[in-house]
Amino acid sequence: MAARYYRADSENGDHVDDPSEDALFMLIDDLNGTDNTFVVIQPDQDDPAWFASVAVLANGGYEIVRRDTARREHDVVVKTSTDHIARDLSEWLAARAS
């Protein structure tokens, strides 16, 4: 069964349909600098209008990219707290699911 709203896929193959804030936290917390460096969240469809990604930075922290072509949004931020990243992403994703 496909995701109702969106899916999260990490470099190491982890996949979660409609991830909760806790699931996002776990996916981000599992990232590392060798074999699991990013996670991408996007609608479960061809040619999605938006996506978010979180990638591990070599010097510590995470780069978060959020892009929504329909709303003409594109921002890139660097954060260190996985709690804050998961919460912010959950709120951003909720706005896309409505």
Phi and psi in radians as a Rosetta constraint file:
Dihedral C 1 N 2 CA 2 C 2 CIRCULARHARMONIC -1.351 0.35
Dihedral N 2 CA 2 C 2 N 3 CIRCULARHARMONIC 2.828 0.35
Dihedral C 2 N 3 CA 3 C 3 CIRCULARHARMONIC -1.118 0.35
Dihedral N 3 CA 3 C 3 N 4 CIRCULARHARMONIC 2.526 0.35
Dihedral C 3 N 4 CA 4 C 4 CIRCULARHARMONIC -1.306 0.35
Dihedral N 4 CA 4 C 4 N 5 CIRCULARHARMONIC -0.694 0.35
Dihedral C 4 N 5 CA 5 C 5 CIRCULARHARMONIC -2.046 0.35
Dihedral N 5 CA 5 C 5 N 6 CIRCULARHARMONIC -0.897 0.35
Dihedral C 5 N 6 CA 6 C 6 CIRCULARHARMONIC -2.806 0.35
Dihedral N 6 CA 6 C 6 N 7 CIRCULARHARMONIC 2.958 0.35
Dihedral C 6 N 7 CA 7 C 7 CIRCULARHARMONIC -2.342 0.35
Dihedral N 7 CA 7 C 7 N 8 CIRCULARHARMONIC 2.743 0.35
Dihedral C 7 N 8 CA 8 C 8 CIRCULARHARMONIC -2.111 0.35
Dihedral N 8 CA 8 C 8 N 9 CIRCULARHARMONIC 2.279 0.35
Dihedral C 8 N 9 CA 9 C 9 CIRCULARHARMONIC -2.273 0.35
Dihedral N 9 CA 9 C 9 N 10 CIRCULARHARMONIC 2.266 0.35
Dihedral C 9 N 10 CA 10 C 10 CIRCULARHARMONIC -1.825 0.35
Dihedral N 10 CA 10 C 10 N 11 CIRCULARHARMONIC 2.862 0.35
Dihedral C 10 N 11 CA 11 C 11 CIRCULARHARMONIC -1.013 0.35
Dihedral N 11 CA 11 C 11 N 12 CIRCULARHARMONIC -0.585 0.35
Dihedral C 11 N 12 CA 12 C 12 CIRCULARHARMONIC -1.438 0.35
Dihedral N 12 CA 12 C 12 N 13 CIRCULARHARMONIC 0.079 0.35
Dihedral C 12 N 13 CA 13 C 13 CIRCULARHARMONIC 1.737 0.35
Dihedral N 13 CA 13 C 13 N 14 CIRCULARHARMONIC -0.078 0.35
Dihedral C 13 N 14 CA 14 C 14 CIRCULARHARMONIC -1.092 0.35
Dihedral N 14 CA 14 C 14 N 15 CIRCULARHARMONIC 2.421 0.35
Dihedral C 14 N 15 CA 15 C 15 CIRCULARHARMONIC -2.427 0.35
Dihedral N 15 CA 15 C 15 N 16 CIRCULARHARMONIC 2.302 0.35
Dihedral C 15 N 16 CA 16 C 16 CIRCULARHARMONIC -2.365 0.35
Dihedral N 16 CA 16 C 16 N 17 CIRCULARHARMONIC 2.171 0.35
Dihedral C 16 N 17 CA 17 C 17 CIRCULARHARMONIC -1.431 0.35
Dihedral N 17 CA 17 C 17 N 18 CIRCULARHARMONIC 2.351 0.35
Dihedral C 17 N 18 CA 18 C 18 CIRCULARHARMONIC 0.795 0.35
Dihedral N 18 CA 18 C 18 N 19 CIRCULARHARMONIC 1.040 0.35
Dihedral C 18 N 19 CA 19 C 19 CIRCULARHARMONIC -1.144 0.35
Dihedral N 19 CA 19 C 19 N 20 CIRCULARHARMONIC 2.440 0.35
Dihedral C 19 N 20 CA 20 C 20 CIRCULARHARMONIC -1.351 0.35
Dihedral N 20 CA 20 C 20 N 21 CIRCULARHARMONIC 3.029 0.35
Dihedral C 20 N 21 CA 21 C 21 CIRCULARHARMONIC -1.039 0.35
Dihedral N 21 CA 21 C 21 N 22 CIRCULARHARMONIC -0.698 0.35
Dihedral C 21 N 22 CA 22 C 22 CIRCULARHARMONIC -1.128 0.35
Dihedral N 22 CA 22 C 22 N 23 CIRCULARHARMONIC -0.707 0.35
Dihedral C 22 N 23 CA 23 C 23 CIRCULARHARMONIC -1.143 0.35
Dihedral N 23 CA 23 C 23 N 24 CIRCULARHARMONIC -0.708 0.35
Dihedral C 23 N 24 CA 24 C 24 CIRCULARHARMONIC -1.072 0.35
Dihedral N 24 CA 24 C 24 N 25 CIRCULARHARMONIC -0.771 0.35
Dihedral C 24 N 25 CA 25 C 25 CIRCULARHARMONIC -0.980 0.35
Dihedral N 25 CA 25 C 25 N 26 CIRCULARHARMONIC -0.818 0.35
Dihedral C 25 N 26 CA 26 C 26 CIRCULARHARMONIC -1.133 0.35
Dihedral N 26 CA 26 C 26 N 27 CIRCULARHARMONIC -0.731 0.35
Dihedral C 26 N 27 CA 27 C 27 CIRCULARHARMONIC -1.083 0.35
Dihedral N 27 CA 27 C 27 N 28 CIRCULARHARMONIC -0.747 0.35
Dihedral C 27 N 28 CA 28 C 28 CIRCULARHARMONIC -1.210 0.35
Dihedral N 28 CA 28 C 28 N 29 CIRCULARHARMONIC -0.736 0.35
Dihedral C 28 N 29 CA 29 C 29 CIRCULARHARMONIC -1.113 0.35
Dihedral N 29 CA 29 C 29 N 30 CIRCULARHARMONIC -0.480 0.35
Dihedral C 29 N 30 CA 30 C 30 CIRCULARHARMONIC -1.407 0.35
Dihedral N 30 CA 30 C 30 N 31 CIRCULARHARMONIC -0.144 0.35
Dihedral C 30 N 31 CA 31 C 31 CIRCULARHARMONIC -1.172 0.35
Dihedral N 31 CA 31 C 31 N 32 CIRCULARHARMONIC 2.595 0.35
Dihedral C 31 N 32 CA 32 C 32 CIRCULARHARMONIC -2.570 0.35
Dihedral N 32 CA 32 C 32 N 33 CIRCULARHARMONIC 3.069 0.35
Dihedral C 32 N 33 CA 33 C 33 CIRCULARHARMONIC -1.551 0.35
Dihedral N 33 CA 33 C 33 N 34 CIRCULARHARMONIC 0.105 0.35
Dihedral C 33 N 34 CA 34 C 34 CIRCULARHARMONIC -2.016 0.35
Dihedral N 34 CA 34 C 34 N 35 CIRCULARHARMONIC -1.064 0.35
Dihedral C 34 N 35 CA 35 C 35 CIRCULARHARMONIC -2.159 0.35
Dihedral N 35 CA 35 C 35 N 36 CIRCULARHARMONIC 0.066 0.35
Dihedral C 35 N 36 CA 36 C 36 CIRCULARHARMONIC -2.570 0.35
Dihedral N 36 CA 36 C 36 N 37 CIRCULARHARMONIC 1.277 0.35
Dihedral C 36 N 37 CA 37 C 37 CIRCULARHARMONIC -1.646 0.35
Dihedral N 37 CA 37 C 37 N 38 CIRCULARHARMONIC -0.166 0.35
Dihedral C 37 N 38 CA 38 C 38 CIRCULARHARMONIC -2.662 0.35
Dihedral N 38 CA 38 C 38 N 39 CIRCULARHARMONIC 2.801 0.35
Dihedral C 38 N 39 CA 39 C 39 CIRCULARHARMONIC -2.364 0.35
Dihedral N 39 CA 39 C 39 N 40 CIRCULARHARMONIC 2.451 0.35
Dihedral C 39 N 40 CA 40 C 40 CIRCULARHARMONIC -2.123 0.35
Dihedral N 40 CA 40 C 40 N 41 CIRCULARHARMONIC 2.344 0.35
Dihedral C 40 N 41 CA 41 C 41 CIRCULARHARMONIC -2.079 0.35
Dihedral N 41 CA 41 C 41 N 42 CIRCULARHARMONIC 2.223 0.35
Dihedral C 41 N 42 CA 42 C 42 CIRCULARHARMONIC -2.775 0.35
Dihedral N 42 CA 42 C 42 N 43 CIRCULARHARMONIC 2.885 0.35
Dihedral C 42 N 43 CA 43 C 43 CIRCULARHARMONIC -1.081 0.35
Dihedral N 43 CA 43 C 43 N 44 CIRCULARHARMONIC 2.637 0.35
Dihedral C 43 N 44 CA 44 C 44 CIRCULARHARMONIC -1.524 0.35
Dihedral N 44 CA 44 C 44 N 45 CIRCULARHARMONIC 1.258 0.35
Dihedral C 44 N 45 CA 45 C 45 CIRCULARHARMONIC -2.731 0.35
Dihedral N 45 CA 45 C 45 N 46 CIRCULARHARMONIC 2.851 0.35
Dihedral C 45 N 46 CA 46 C 46 CIRCULARHARMONIC -1.255 0.35
Dihedral N 46 CA 46 C 46 N 47 CIRCULARHARMONIC 2.491 0.35
Dihedral C 46 N 47 CA 47 C 47 CIRCULARHARMONIC 0.871 0.35
Dihedral N 47 CA 47 C 47 N 48 CIRCULARHARMONIC 1.064 0.35
Dihedral C 47 N 48 CA 48 C 48 CIRCULARHARMONIC -1.128 0.35
Dihedral N 48 CA 48 C 48 N 49 CIRCULARHARMONIC 2.564 0.35
Dihedral C 48 N 49 CA 49 C 49 CIRCULARHARMONIC -1.403 0.35
Dihedral N 49 CA 49 C 49 N 50 CIRCULARHARMONIC -0.262 0.35
Dihedral C 49 N 50 CA 50 C 50 CIRCULARHARMONIC -2.551 0.35
Dihedral N 50 CA 50 C 50 N 51 CIRCULARHARMONIC 2.822 0.35
Dihedral C 50 N 51 CA 51 C 51 CIRCULARHARMONIC -2.790 0.35
Dihedral N 51 CA 51 C 51 N 52 CIRCULARHARMONIC 2.828 0.35
Dihedral C 51 N 52 CA 52 C 52 CIRCULARHARMONIC -2.360 0.35
Dihedral N 52 CA 52 C 52 N 53 CIRCULARHARMONIC 2.542 0.35
Dihedral C 52 N 53 CA 53 C 53 CIRCULARHARMONIC -2.433 0.35
Dihedral N 53 CA 53 C 53 N 54 CIRCULARHARMONIC 2.657 0.35
Dihedral C 53 N 54 CA 54 C 54 CIRCULARHARMONIC -2.258 0.35
Dihedral N 54 CA 54 C 54 N 55 CIRCULARHARMONIC 2.220 0.35
Dihedral C 54 N 55 CA 55 C 55 CIRCULARHARMONIC -2.279 0.35
Dihedral N 55 CA 55 C 55 N 56 CIRCULARHARMONIC 2.502 0.35
Dihedral C 55 N 56 CA 56 C 56 CIRCULARHARMONIC -1.282 0.35
Dihedral N 56 CA 56 C 56 N 57 CIRCULARHARMONIC 2.339 0.35
Dihedral C 56 N 57 CA 57 C 57 CIRCULARHARMONIC -1.652 0.35
Dihedral N 57 CA 57 C 57 N 58 CIRCULARHARMONIC 2.533 0.35
Dihedral C 57 N 58 CA 58 C 58 CIRCULARHARMONIC -1.058 0.35
Dihedral N 58 CA 58 C 58 N 59 CIRCULARHARMONIC -0.577 0.35
Dihedral C 58 N 59 CA 59 C 59 CIRCULARHARMONIC -1.679 0.35
Dihedral N 59 CA 59 C 59 N 60 CIRCULARHARMONIC 0.260 0.35
Dihedral C 59 N 60 CA 60 C 60 CIRCULARHARMONIC 1.783 0.35
Dihedral N 60 CA 60 C 60 N 61 CIRCULARHARMONIC 2.689 0.35
Dihedral C 60 N 61 CA 61 C 61 CIRCULARHARMONIC 1.497 0.35
Dihedral N 61 CA 61 C 61 N 62 CIRCULARHARMONIC -3.021 0.35
Dihedral C 61 N 62 CA 62 C 62 CIRCULARHARMONIC -2.374 0.35
Dihedral N 62 CA 62 C 62 N 63 CIRCULARHARMONIC 2.462 0.35
Dihedral C 62 N 63 CA 63 C 63 CIRCULARHARMONIC -1.716 0.35
Dihedral N 63 CA 63 C 63 N 64 CIRCULARHARMONIC 2.175 0.35
Dihedral C 63 N 64 CA 64 C 64 CIRCULARHARMONIC -1.939 0.35
Dihedral N 64 CA 64 C 64 N 65 CIRCULARHARMONIC 2.174 0.35
Dihedral C 64 N 65 CA 65 C 65 CIRCULARHARMONIC -2.018 0.35
Dihedral N 65 CA 65 C 65 N 66 CIRCULARHARMONIC 2.250 0.35
Dihedral C 65 N 66 CA 66 C 66 CIRCULARHARMONIC -2.203 0.35
Dihedral N 66 CA 66 C 66 N 67 CIRCULARHARMONIC 2.203 0.35
Dihedral C 66 N 67 CA 67 C 67 CIRCULARHARMONIC -2.398 0.35
Dihedral N 67 CA 67 C 67 N 68 CIRCULARHARMONIC 2.278 0.35
Dihedral C 67 N 68 CA 68 C 68 CIRCULARHARMONIC -2.404 0.35
Dihedral N 68 CA 68 C 68 N 69 CIRCULARHARMONIC 1.804 0.35
Dihedral C 68 N 69 CA 69 C 69 CIRCULARHARMONIC -1.198 0.35
Dihedral N 69 CA 69 C 69 N 70 CIRCULARHARMONIC -0.565 0.35
Dihedral C 69 N 70 CA 70 C 70 CIRCULARHARMONIC -1.143 0.35
Dihedral N 70 CA 70 C 70 N 71 CIRCULARHARMONIC -0.588 0.35
Dihedral C 70 N 71 CA 71 C 71 CIRCULARHARMONIC -1.777 0.35
Dihedral N 71 CA 71 C 71 N 72 CIRCULARHARMONIC 0.077 0.35
Dihedral C 71 N 72 CA 72 C 72 CIRCULARHARMONIC 0.959 0.35
Dihedral N 72 CA 72 C 72 N 73 CIRCULARHARMONIC 0.778 0.35
Dihedral C 72 N 73 CA 73 C 73 CIRCULARHARMONIC -1.930 0.35
Dihedral N 73 CA 73 C 73 N 74 CIRCULARHARMONIC 2.404 0.35
Dihedral C 73 N 74 CA 74 C 74 CIRCULARHARMONIC -2.737 0.35
Dihedral N 74 CA 74 C 74 N 75 CIRCULARHARMONIC 1.991 0.35
Dihedral C 74 N 75 CA 75 C 75 CIRCULARHARMONIC -2.429 0.35
Dihedral N 75 CA 75 C 75 N 76 CIRCULARHARMONIC 2.654 0.35
Dihedral C 75 N 76 CA 76 C 76 CIRCULARHARMONIC -2.294 0.35
Dihedral N 76 CA 76 C 76 N 77 CIRCULARHARMONIC 2.195 0.35
Dihedral C 76 N 77 CA 77 C 77 CIRCULARHARMONIC -2.341 0.35
Dihedral N 77 CA 77 C 77 N 78 CIRCULARHARMONIC 2.795 0.35
Dihedral C 77 N 78 CA 78 C 78 CIRCULARHARMONIC -2.057 0.35
Dihedral N 78 CA 78 C 78 N 79 CIRCULARHARMONIC 2.266 0.35
Dihedral C 78 N 79 CA 79 C 79 CIRCULARHARMONIC -2.409 0.35
Dihedral N 79 CA 79 C 79 N 80 CIRCULARHARMONIC 2.840 0.35
Dihedral C 79 N 80 CA 80 C 80 CIRCULARHARMONIC -2.017 0.35
Dihedral N 80 CA 80 C 80 N 81 CIRCULARHARMONIC -0.381 0.35
Dihedral C 80 N 81 CA 81 C 81 CIRCULARHARMONIC -1.587 0.35
Dihedral N 81 CA 81 C 81 N 82 CIRCULARHARMONIC 2.001 0.35
Dihedral C 81 N 82 CA 82 C 82 CIRCULARHARMONIC -1.113 0.35
Dihedral N 82 CA 82 C 82 N 83 CIRCULARHARMONIC -0.565 0.35
Dihedral C 82 N 83 CA 83 C 83 CIRCULARHARMONIC -1.049 0.35
Dihedral N 83 CA 83 C 83 N 84 CIRCULARHARMONIC -0.860 0.35
Dihedral C 83 N 84 CA 84 C 84 CIRCULARHARMONIC -1.158 0.35
Dihedral N 84 CA 84 C 84 N 85 CIRCULARHARMONIC -0.676 0.35
Dihedral C 84 N 85 CA 85 C 85 CIRCULARHARMONIC -1.101 0.35
Dihedral N 85 CA 85 C 85 N 86 CIRCULARHARMONIC -0.853 0.35
Dihedral C 85 N 86 CA 86 C 86 CIRCULARHARMONIC -1.069 0.35
Dihedral N 86 CA 86 C 86 N 87 CIRCULARHARMONIC -0.725 0.35
Dihedral C 86 N 87 CA 87 C 87 CIRCULARHARMONIC -1.143 0.35
Dihedral N 87 CA 87 C 87 N 88 CIRCULARHARMONIC -0.839 0.35
Dihedral C 87 N 88 CA 88 C 88 CIRCULARHARMONIC -1.067 0.35
Dihedral N 88 CA 88 C 88 N 89 CIRCULARHARMONIC -0.754 0.35
Dihedral C 88 N 89 CA 89 C 89 CIRCULARHARMONIC -1.125 0.35
Dihedral N 89 CA 89 C 89 N 90 CIRCULARHARMONIC -0.709 0.35
Dihedral C 89 N 90 CA 90 C 90 CIRCULARHARMONIC -1.026 0.35
Dihedral N 90 CA 90 C 90 N 91 CIRCULARHARMONIC -0.758 0.35
Dihedral C 90 N 91 CA 91 C 91 CIRCULARHARMONIC -1.165 0.35
Dihedral N 91 CA 91 C 91 N 92 CIRCULARHARMONIC -0.734 0.35
Dihedral C 91 N 92 CA 92 C 92 CIRCULARHARMONIC -1.124 0.35
Dihedral N 92 CA 92 C 92 N 93 CIRCULARHARMONIC -0.754 0.35
Dihedral C 92 N 93 CA 93 C 93 CIRCULARHARMONIC -1.152 0.35
Dihedral N 93 CA 93 C 93 N 94 CIRCULARHARMONIC -0.647 0.35
Dihedral C 93 N 94 CA 94 C 94 CIRCULARHARMONIC -1.067 0.35
Dihedral N 94 CA 94 C 94 N 95 CIRCULARHARMONIC -0.622 0.35
Dihedral C 94 N 95 CA 95 C 95 CIRCULARHARMONIC -1.176 0.35
Dihedral N 95 CA 95 C 95 N 96 CIRCULARHARMONIC -0.472 0.35
Dihedral C 95 N 96 CA 96 C 96 CIRCULARHARMONIC -1.438 0.35
Dihedral N 96 CA 96 C 96 N 97 CIRCULARHARMONIC -0.449 0.35
Dihedral C 96 N 97 CA 97 C 97 CIRCULARHARMONIC -1.423 0.35
Dihedral N 97 CA 97 C 97 N 98 CIRCULARHARMONIC -0.164 0.35
